[in-house]
Every structure is written in C-alpha cells, then in structure tokens.
C-alpha cells in the first residue's frame, strides 16, 4: 500500500511556522527504512498496512510531543500484491507523457 499523509501541529512556533515539527515527523518516516518521499504537500510511504500505519502513528506522536493538537490528512492506495508502486505509478505517467 501507498499512503500519502500530511501532519501539522495545531500550534505554530514563534515565527508562525510549522517546519520544525513537520521535520521531526519526516525524520521518523525516513528512519523507518520504508520507501518514502516528501514533497511540498505530503509525505508518501510504501509498505504493508501494519508497518505503514505504525510509522504514521509514530510521526503523529512526535508532533504531538510539541503541540497539544495535531492535524492529519491521509490518503491510501491499497493494492495487495503490488510493491514498488511509489515510483512505478509515476513512471507509467511519464511514459505516457513521452508521446
């Protein structure tokens, strides 16, 4: 499965930013060892249901440690028996754009 998720603390830092808290969440994802990528809006992670959801929970927990409220947006592509889709889905689109 692939999960795209975004975590944001309910409170910003003194400058109005959330980058420090979000960076802590991304650090958790990258330390998991699962295939992942981060873009301007979401972090994508690929793996089996239990392992992916455990990482998402850990990321939420690390943000919750610095904020009394956490927002989570999550979208999942659940396709049993398929791996390597984090890059394969993009490659299929790029192939079609190459026409």
N, C-alpha and C positions, 0 to 999 in steps of 0.2 A: 504494500500500500504506500501511497504518497500522501503526506499531509502537508498542507500549506497553512502556516499559522502566524499570527501576529500577536504579540504581547505588549501591553503598555501599562505602566503604573498609573494609578488613579491620581497621583500627585506628581507634579514636576519638581525638578531641582530649583535652586535659587535663581537660575537663569531662564527658567521656563522650559527647559529641555528634559528629554527622557532618555537620551543616548546612553548614559551610564548604566541605567537599569536594563535597557534593551541589550547592551553589550554583554552584561552578565548572563542574560538568557541565551544569547548566541554562543557564548563560551561553553555553556552546558551542552548545547546541541553539538558543537564541534568536538567536544571531549567524549561524546557518546561513541564515536567511531562509525556511526551510521552515515551512509551517503547523504550529503546535505548541501544546500546552497542558500545564500542570503541575498536578497535584492532590496530595493528601496522600500518595499511594502510588506514583504513576507519572508519567512524562513521556510524552506522546503526540506523535508526529511523523508527518507525512504527506508522501509523495513517491515517487519511483521507487526501486527496490531499491538500486542502487549509491549514490545520493546519501544515502538514509536510513542505510544501513549505514556509510557513511563518517562520518556525524555521530555515530552510536553509538560507533564506534571512537575518534573524537576525544574524546568525553565520557569514555570509559573511560581513555584515555591521560592526560587531565588529572587524573583522580582517582588514577591510578597514580603520578603525579608526587609525590604527598604520602603515599602508602600502599604498603607492599610487597605488599599483597594487595587485590584488588578483587572484589566480588560483583556479578554482573549477572543480572537476571531480564528476559527478553524474550519478548513475545508479539506475533505478527504476523498481520494480516488482509491476505492477498494476493489482490487482486481487480483484475486487469488491466482497463484501460479505464475505471476509475472514479476520479474525483477529487472533492475537496470533501467527502469522506466523514467527515472529522473532526467536522464539525458536522451533516452530513446524517443520520448514523446517530442522533444524539441527537434531532434534530428529528422523525424518524419515530416514535420512542418517545414524545416529548412529545405529538405529535398523537393517539396512541392513548390517552394518559392524559387527554386533554381531554374524553373522552366523559362 
